[in-house]
Amino acid sequence: MTDSAVTQERRLVTAIPGPGSLERLDRKKAYVADGVGTTLPVFVTQAGGGILVDVDGNHLIDLGSGIAVTTVGNAAPAVVRNVQEQVQAFTHTCFMVTPYDGYVDVCAALAELTPGDHAKKSALFNSGAEAVENAVKIARVATGKDAVAVFDHAYHGRTNLTMAMTAKNMPYKNGFGPFAGEVYRAPMSYPLRDGLDGPSAAARAIDVIEKQVGAANLACIVIEPIQGEGGFVVPAPGFLPALAAWAEDNDVVFIADEIQSGFCRTGDWFASDHEGVVPDLVTTAKGIAGGLPLAAVTGRADLMDSVHVGGLGGTYGGNPIACAAGLGAIEEMKEHDLAARARHIGELMHTRLDALKIEHPVIAEVRGRGAMMAIELCKPGTTEPDAARTAAVAAYCHQQGVVVLTCGTWGNVFRFLPPLSIGDDLLREAFDIVSEAFTATA
């Protein structure tokens, strides 16, 4: 589906970063707060398919998709067309002042696509953190309870409440407290590290929740079906269904944070679909709108309607241009069957990474689903994280024009999130470089 004006080839004409990017980094240093970091200090001028072009003319292979945002590519035709038409019509009215069709159309699409065939409604926001925070608000009103259960290694955002829900201190929480209260953490299913099957891991988590919180006090469980920043941890089969069943039995709202895993990324529309889990509420963002800021809470109509009129919203939530982009992204996903494309990409990546694991014992595990794959690096024969090797491999890839992202509680996980518009040849070349990087840093 690569309909890009950008030549789909890796091309290095300068060192990375080149002189043009270095010059701009001086301006960044002068005007942008130091707290805003960058993974790869190149300034992009054009992007499409699986390529990012920087100011020096380097063509970089993109294995990050802007952290799972440009799932349909950086310039998907339906997204571009819809945005151009909408921006010429009007850019903003605020849906809470005067509504427009685009907002309602996105909510209708979400009702169709999210798990379950029950009656569903949505509210639209700007960011994943906003979506998570509003999902908690809805759960608290609907249940009349306060407590929130989250999990080890979780990432849910950078607002005060979502920082409390996020597990990792640095860089997300350090120095920013005090945080919101009534947030409790349960152990996550992490097969590499706990060796438990799904039902056993769920029983362990439920035991902690019952003893430390109590179902009578718990408004909601919030969980990423596949964790993102925490290390692309895929829970053991049966873990999510057992938690969802317990929540249903105890009047606890089960919230699936599908912000990074949703919209075809894992080879299905949502990661919850892989085990037939039907959440009460689903939070979405990132891949929903091809790069424009859009997020949503979608869920059971009775839950969504429990909040008083005016209790949900925001000035820019469901902005008409973002909604137009979202509808274009969904059109691209349907027309090109991007869930199937994600499964194909996942097979290619899994084959390459499995071979790499045999060759390099520092790779402790290959995991993921679809085009959301990861490798965790540990000292060979142990589960001791090897963050130094991870950083060295990433640096080599960046120097060779391949954009890779790391994550994980210990900074020792590579996450591979190529746009679903990337070509197979480009993907193979990217993993040739990844393989070279492991050999060069051995």
QUIJOQUI-V984318 format. One record per pair of residues at least 24 apart in sequence whose C-alpha atoms are under 8 Angstrom apart, sorted by the first residue. I is the first residue (numbers start at 0). J is the second residue. Records with the same first field share a line. If there is no record, write none. Layout:
I=J, J
This chain:
0=335, 420
1=47, 48, 420, 421, 422
2=47, 48, 75, 76
3=47, 48, 74, 75
4=47
5=45, 46, 47, 48, 50
6=50
7=48, 49, 50, 425
8=50, 58, 60, 425
9=50, 57, 58, 59, 60, 400, 425
10=57, 58, 59, 400
11=56, 57, 58, 59, 399, 400
12=55, 56, 57
13=55, 57
14=398
15=41, 397, 398, 399, 400
16=40, 41, 398
17=41, 55
18=55
19=54, 55
20=53, 54, 55
38=404
39=397, 402
46=73, 74
47=72, 73, 74, 75
48=72, 73, 74, 418, 420, 421, 422
49=417, 418, 420, 421, 422, 425
50=421
57=400
58=400
59=400, 401, 402
60=400, 401, 402, 425, 429
61=401, 402, 403, 417, 418
62=401, 402, 403, 404, 415, 416, 417, 418
63=402, 403, 404, 414, 415, 416, 417, 418
64=416, 417, 418
66=259, 285, 416
67=259, 264, 285, 286, 416, 417, 418
68=259, 285, 286, 287, 288, 289, 290
69=285, 286, 288, 289, 290, 418
70=264, 286, 289, 417, 418, 419, 420
71=286, 289, 328, 331, 332, 337, 418, 419, 420
72=289, 418, 419, 420, 421
73=289, 290
74=289
75=289, 328, 331
77=324, 327, 328, 330, 331
78=288, 289, 323, 324, 325, 326, 327, 328
79=324, 327
80=327
81=323, 324, 326, 327
82=320, 321, 323, 324
85=319, 320, 323
86=320
89=319
90=318, 319, 320
91=318, 319, 320
93=314, 315, 316, 318
94=314, 316, 317, 318
95=312, 313, 314
99=319
101=319, 322, 323, 326
102=317, 318, 319, 322
104=326
105=322, 325, 326
106=297
109=297
110=297, 298
112=268
113=268, 269, 281, 297
114=269, 271, 272, 276, 277, 278
115=277, 278
117=299
118=299, 300
119=297, 298, 299, 300
120=297, 298, 299, 300, 303
121=295, 296, 297, 298, 303
122=295, 296, 297, 311, 312
123=293, 294, 295, 296, 312, 316, 317
124=293, 294, 295, 312, 313, 315, 316, 317
125=284, 292, 293, 294, 295, 315, 316, 317
126=284, 285, 292, 293, 294
127=155, 156, 258, 282, 283, 284, 285, 294, 295
128=155, 156, 157, 158, 161
129=158, 294
130=282, 283, 284, 294, 295, 296
131=155, 156, 161, 256, 282, 296
132=160, 161
133=296, 311
134=254, 280, 282, 296
135=218, 219
137=302, 303, 305, 306
138=218, 219, 252, 302
139=218, 219
140=305, 306
141=302, 305, 306
142=218, 250, 251, 252
143=218
144=215, 216, 217, 218
145=181, 216, 217, 218
146=181, 182, 183, 212, 216, 217, 218, 219
147=181, 182, 183, 217, 218, 219, 220, 221
148=182, 183, 184, 185, 208, 217, 219, 220, 221
149=182, 183, 184, 185, 220, 221, 222
150=184, 185, 186, 187, 221, 222
151=184, 185, 186, 187
152=187, 226, 228, 229, 230, 407, 408
153=222, 223, 226, 227, 228, 229
154=226, 227, 228, 229
155=256
166=229
167=229, 408
183=208, 212
187=234
188=233, 234, 235, 238
189=232, 233, 234, 235
190=233, 234, 235
191=364, 382
192=382
195=235
196=235, 236, 237, 238
197=234, 235, 236, 237, 238, 239
198=236, 237, 238, 241
199=238
200=235, 238
201=238, 239, 241, 242
205=242, 245
214=249, 250, 251
215=249
217=251
218=250, 251, 252
219=246, 251, 252, 253, 254
220=246, 251, 252, 253, 254
221=253, 254, 255, 256
222=254, 255, 256
223=255, 256, 257, 260
224=255, 256, 257, 260, 270, 271
225=260, 270, 367
227=259, 260, 406
228=406, 407, 408
229=406, 407, 408
230=373, 375, 406, 407, 408, 412, 413, 414
231=366, 367, 371, 372, 373, 406, 407, 414
232=366, 367
233=366, 367
236=274
237=274
239=274, 276
240=274, 275, 276
243=276, 278
252=279, 280
253=278, 279, 280
254=278, 279, 280, 281, 282
255=279, 280, 281, 282
256=281, 282, 283
257=281, 282, 283, 284
258=282, 283, 284, 285, 286
259=283, 284, 285, 286
260=371
261=286, 287
262=286, 287, 332
263=332, 337, 338, 341
264=338, 341, 369, 370, 371
265=338, 341, 342, 367, 368, 369, 370, 371
266=337, 338, 339, 340, 341, 342, 345, 368, 369, 370
267=338, 339
268=338
287=325, 328, 329
288=321, 322, 324, 325, 326, 327, 328, 329
289=324, 325, 328
291=321, 324, 325
292=321
293=317, 318, 321, 322, 325
337=419
340=419
341=369, 370, 419
342=368, 369, 370
343=369
344=369, 370, 419, 423
345=369, 370, 371, 372
347=427
348=372, 430
351=430
355=434
359=437
361=385
370=415, 416, 417, 419
371=414, 415, 416
372=414, 415, 416
373=412, 413, 414, 415
374=412, 413, 414
375=411, 412, 413
376=411, 412
377=411
384=409, 410, 411
385=411
386=410, 411
387=411
388=440
389=413
391=440
392=433, 436, 437, 440
393=436
395=436
396=432, 433, 436
399=432
401=429, 432
